[in-house]
Amino acid sequence: MLNLRKMSEKKVRITITLPKEMLEAIDRRIDRVFLKNRSHAIECLLAQAIGFQIIQQAVILIGGKEVEKKIAVLADILQTLKKTETKNLLIITGQTDPQLNQKLEAYSFSGFFARFASSDQGSAGALREHRHFITSAAPFYVFNTSVFPKKLDLEKLAKFHYKMGRIATVYKADQKENEIYIFEPEILRYIPAKNFALLEKHVLPELFKNKLAISFPENGKI
């Protein structure tokens, strides 16, 4: 039995009849962290089954030596994300600085649910420290860049990530260490327990070595 009622431009409410045993199996997966409730669990499981990945969350890292440049590209990042289904933001600064907070307040986060946090544990350590805010069972974006690549196509990047089936997909914004990632939630298991950890030095090299990470092709062909 399927009963449809339009809820919004993006989602539709449905009523569906499932075997009791199947429903119980779905309920056992709900952990209130990665899978928030029954509807969310069914949505994520169905998306995985049909190859439809909904990336609902992005983490924006604003720390390190080029804080000012990272703030400068924030508007471009937000504008790009507004074209996607990603509405849940976690913005992690590298320090607790009133002036930095004032600069962030100047940006419009309208249309997003944005959380703010700070960490001095490095790019990987920041994800580990604030893992309780990473609430999606689907992949999530991480922006760790002080330059914004004008040719960035997040939809194409997401398709490549799903096609290759790795824990991490790396998009190099330039020839330095400015990068944009798509991570599966499992990435959190590979972050060292020690205090300070960088994605580019302490996490990704091991993932690449074990073929659990892949770089997006420079020519953009997938």
Phi, psi and omega per residue, in radians:
M1 nan 2.286 -3.117
L2 -2.361 2.107 -3.117
N3 -2.157 2.070 -3.035
L4 -1.898 2.412 3.011
R5 -2.464 2.186 -3.056
K6 -1.167 2.249 -3.142
M7 -1.796 -0.641 -3.110
S8 -2.827 -3.064 3.102
E9 -1.210 -0.390 -3.017
K10 -1.834 -0.568 -3.039
K11 -2.210 2.733 -3.133
V12 -2.273 2.357 3.071
R13 -1.430 2.354 3.106
I14 -2.243 2.685 2.968
T15 -2.006 2.181 -3.054
I16 -2.347 2.461 3.129
T17 -1.744 2.192 -3.124
L18 -2.206 2.677 3.031
P19 -1.040 2.529 -3.113
K20 -0.989 -0.731 -3.110
E21 -1.122 -0.660 3.124
M22 -1.171 -0.719 3.122
L23 -1.110 -0.687 3.108
E24 -1.135 -0.649 3.119
A25 -1.158 -0.669 3.088
I26 -1.144 -0.770 -3.118
D27 -1.079 -0.554 3.139
R28 -1.186 -0.354 3.129
R29 -1.433 -0.277 -3.082
I30 -1.279 2.069 -3.124
D31 -2.021 0.046 -3.128
R32 1.162 0.088 3.117
V33 -2.049 -1.224 3.092
F34 -1.408 -0.629 3.074
L35 -2.070 1.922 -2.931
K36 -1.397 -0.624 -3.097
N37 -2.766 -3.110 -3.071
R38 -1.090 -0.771 -3.136
S39 -1.083 -0.745 3.133
H40 -1.133 -0.686 3.137
A41 -1.112 -0.807 3.135
I42 -1.102 -0.731 3.127
E43 -1.041 -0.822 -3.102
C44 -1.192 -0.710 3.126
L45 -1.147 -0.712 3.115
L46 -1.172 -0.698 3.119
A47 -1.063 -0.740 3.107
Q48 -1.122 -0.680 -3.073
A49 -1.162 -0.652 -3.068
I50 -1.768 0.057 3.108
G51 1.336 0.475 -3.130
F52 -1.942 1.776 -3.082
Q53 -1.655 2.106 3.089
I54 -1.760 1.918 3.104
I55 -1.602 1.872 -3.003
Q56 -1.767 -0.204 -3.031
Q57 -2.273 2.544 3.044
A58 -2.335 2.419 3.046
V59 -1.884 2.228 3.135
I60 -1.984 2.034 -3.106
L61 -1.675 2.115 -3.137
I62 -2.149 1.516 -3.106
G63 -2.805 -3.030 -3.142
G64 1.491 -2.783 -3.033
K65 -1.389 -0.319 -3.044
E66 -2.046 0.864 -3.112
V67 -1.029 -0.828 -3.089
E68 -1.046 -0.717 3.131
K69 -1.187 -0.627 3.127
K70 -1.175 -0.625 3.069
I71 -1.177 -0.655 -3.093
A72 -1.101 -0.551 -3.125
V73 -1.594 0.002 -3.095
L74 -1.048 -0.689 -3.138
A75 -1.068 -0.708 3.117
D76 -1.142 -0.696 3.124
I77 -1.103 -0.821 -3.125
L78 -1.101 -0.719 3.140
Q79 -1.103 -0.677 3.120
T80 -1.198 -0.738 -3.127
L81 -1.163 -0.506 -3.139
K82 -1.110 -0.348 3.131
K83 -1.493 -0.015 -3.079
T84 -2.041 -3.067 3.072
E85 -1.483 -0.014 -3.068
T86 -1.391 1.901 -3.104
K87 -2.145 -0.069 -3.110
N88 -1.826 1.980 -3.065
L89 -1.989 2.450 2.963
L90 -2.158 1.979 -3.109
I91 -1.872 2.043 -3.082
I92 -1.980 2.059 3.076
T93 -1.624 2.777 -3.102
G94 -1.500 -0.078 -3.102
Q95 -2.758 2.758 3.054
T96 -1.627 1.732 -3.049
D97 -2.291 2.031 -3.134
P98 -0.953 -0.687 3.139
Q99 -1.163 -0.656 3.097
L100 -1.129 -0.739 3.107
N101 -1.080 -0.679 3.114
Q102 -1.111 -0.674 3.127
K103 -1.153 -0.683 3.126
L104 -1.174 -0.597 -3.141
E105 -1.150 -0.326 3.141
A106 -1.278 -0.276 -3.121
Y107 -1.581 2.605 3.117
S108 -1.599 2.091 3.078
F109 -1.838 0.405 3.125
S110 -1.036 2.316 -3.109
G111 1.616 -0.107 3.117
F112 -2.047 2.693 2.893
F113 -1.773 1.846 -2.996
A114 -1.939 2.312 3.000
R115 -1.974 2.619 -3.135
F116 -2.177 2.430 3.134
A117 -2.605 2.959 3.091
S118 -2.357 2.706 -3.132
S119 -2.776 2.505 3.043
D120 -1.992 0.435 -3.041
Q121 -1.745 0.184 -3.115
G122 1.522 2.985 -3.054
S123 -1.082 -0.744 3.114
A124 -1.325 -0.735 3.131
G125 -1.067 -0.562 3.113
A126 -1.136 -0.708 3.089
L127 -1.133 -0.740 3.117
R128 -1.101 -0.782 -3.078
E129 -1.127 -0.608 -3.079
H130 -1.980 0.544 -3.128
R131 -1.070 -0.430 3.141
H132 -1.178 -0.285 3.085
F133 -1.562 -0.215 3.129
I134 -1.545 1.665 -2.892
T135 -1.832 0.078 -3.050
S136 -1.736 2.448 3.038
A137 -1.439 -0.181 3.101
A138 -1.553 2.976 3.065
P139 -1.047 2.838 3.088
F140 -2.453 2.639 3.101
Y141 -1.442 2.617 2.933
V142 -2.312 2.153 3.088
F143 -1.815 2.010 3.120
N144 -2.263 1.186 -2.964
T145 -2.569 2.555 3.061
S146 -1.886 0.047 3.028
V147 -2.239 2.618 -3.140
F148 -1.996 2.023 3.133
P149 -1.278 2.045 -3.078
K150 -1.097 -0.440 -3.113
K151 -1.530 0.081 -3.094
L152 -1.079 2.186 3.083
D153 -2.129 1.739 -3.052
L154 -1.141 -0.592 3.112
E155 -1.124 -0.742 3.117
K156 -1.170 -0.689 3.107
L157 -1.095 -0.722 3.134
A158 -1.153 -0.695 3.107
K159 -1.103 -0.726 3.114
F160 -1.111 -0.757 -3.138
H161 -1.027 -0.818 -3.126
Y162 -1.181 -0.700 -3.121
K163 -1.061 -0.700 -3.059
M164 -1.468 -0.403 3.019
G165 1.155 0.617 3.127
R166 -1.765 2.922 3.091
I167 -1.267 -0.568 -3.082
A168 -2.382 2.376 2.989
T169 -2.074 2.283 -3.053
V170 -1.979 2.199 3.044
Y171 -1.940 2.011 -3.119
K172 -1.493 2.076 -3.118
A173 -1.343 -0.429 3.062
D174 -2.751 -2.907 -3.107
Q175 -1.513 0.020 3.115
K176 -1.677 -2.478 -3.098
E177 -1.879 0.450 3.061
N178 -1.516 2.002 -3.013
E179 -2.446 2.702 3.051
I180 -2.167 2.378 -3.042
Y181 -2.178 2.717 2.785
I182 -2.076 2.150 -3.125
F183 -2.056 2.464 2.879
E184 -1.366 2.698 3.132
P185 -0.973 -0.440 -3.141
E186 -1.082 -0.298 3.137
I187 -0.971 -0.532 -3.086
L188 -1.112 -0.453 3.129
R189 -1.274 -0.326 -3.065
Y190 -1.725 0.018 3.109
I191 -1.460 2.192 -3.115
P192 -0.987 2.605 -3.116
A193 -1.331 -0.254 -3.138
K194 -1.152 2.821 -2.963
N195 -1.039 -1.019 -3.041
F196 -1.755 2.227 -3.132
A197 -2.610 2.364 3.105
L198 -1.881 2.449 3.117
L199 -1.048 -0.803 -3.025
E200 -1.283 -0.285 -3.097
K201 -2.020 -0.609 -2.992
H202 -1.936 -0.118 -3.093
V203 -2.171 -1.016 -2.995
L204 -1.142 -0.679 3.124
P205 -0.975 -0.701 3.135
E206 -1.208 -0.659 3.119
L207 -1.160 -0.720 3.085
F208 -1.110 -0.709 3.140
K209 -1.041 -0.647 -3.112
N210 -1.707 0.251 3.092
K211 1.024 0.625 3.076
L212 -1.814 -0.029 3.094
A213 -2.341 2.685 -3.130
I214 -2.587 2.599 3.110
S215 -1.645 2.458 3.043
F216 -1.178 2.356 -3.092
P217 -1.028 2.397 -3.126
E218 -1.099 -0.552 3.136
N219 -1.436 -0.061 3.070
G220 1.351 0.035 -3.113
K221 -1.503 2.207 3.120
I222 -2.153 nan nan
